[in-house]
Amino acid sequence: MELRRLMKRGRVSLLIGIAFLSSCLLVKAYLLPDTGGPAMEVLRESLAIAGWVAMWEPMQIYLYGWWPLRRRGRLFANLGRMPVEVVVAK
């Protein structure tokens, strides 16, 4: 269940990240002129970097975030299959 929640959060984060990245790249490409001096170049590159930083969370979830949950799920599945013997102490 926790893995499903994480994947759902990943999908939502991915949609938000792609929308923001697309917006940043569109603004950079169409609204900010190529010729504008160093300040304009810094602004253009800052937009690109900000867009890619917005993709950090979904990439972290899909590349690394699910491993510990999957590992814990396997551990619990193995524990659930273990034979248990109850011994009453006298």
Backbone hydrogen bonds, N-H to C=O, Kabsch-Sander energy under -0.5 kcal/mol:
donor,donor_aa,acceptor,acceptor_aa,energy
5,R,1,M,-2.2
6,L,2,E,-2.3
7,M,3,L,-2.5
8,K,4,R,-2.2
9,R,5,R,-2.6
10,G,6,L,-2.3
11,R,7,M,-2.3
12,V,8,K,-2.5
13,S,9,R,-2.7
14,L,10,G,-2.5
15,L,11,R,-2.4
16,I,12,V,-2.4
17,G,13,S,-3.0
18,I,14,L,-2.8
19,A,15,L,-2.2
20,F,16,I,-2.6
21,L,17,G,-2.9
22,S,18,I,-2.7
23,S,19,A,-2.3
24,C,20,F,-2.7
25,L,21,L,-2.6
26,L,22,S,-2.6
27,V,23,S,-2.7
28,K,24,C,-2.4
29,A,25,L,-2.4
30,Y,26,L,-2.8
31,L,26,L,-0.5
31,L,27,V,-1.9
32,L,27,V,-1.3
36,G,34,D,-0.8
40,M,36,G,-0.6
41,E,37,G,-1.8
42,V,38,P,-2.4
43,L,39,A,-2.1
44,R,40,M,-2.5
45,E,41,E,-2.6
46,S,42,V,-2.4
47,L,43,L,-1.9
48,A,44,R,-1.7
49,I,45,E,-2.5
50,A,46,S,-2.7
51,G,47,L,-2.2
52,W,48,A,-2.0
53,V,49,I,-2.4
54,A,50,A,-1.6
55,M,52,W,-0.9
56,W,53,V,-1.8
59,M,55,M,-2.0
60,Q,56,W,-2.6
61,I,57,E,-2.5
62,Y,58,P,-2.6
63,L,59,M,-2.1
64,Y,60,Q,-2.2
65,G,60,Q,-2.5
66,W,61,I,-1.0
67,W,64,Y,-0.9
69,L,65,G,-0.5
70,R,66,W,-2.4
71,R,67,W,-2.7
72,R,68,P,-2.4
73,G,69,L,-2.3
74,R,70,R,-2.2
75,L,71,R,-2.2
76,F,72,R,-2.5
77,A,73,G,-2.1
78,N,74,R,-2.5
79,L,75,L,-2.5
80,G,76,F,-2.1
81,R,77,A,-1.0
81,R,78,N,-0.5
82,M,78,N,-0.6
82,M,79,L,-0.7
87,V,85,E,-0.6
89,A,87,V,-0.6
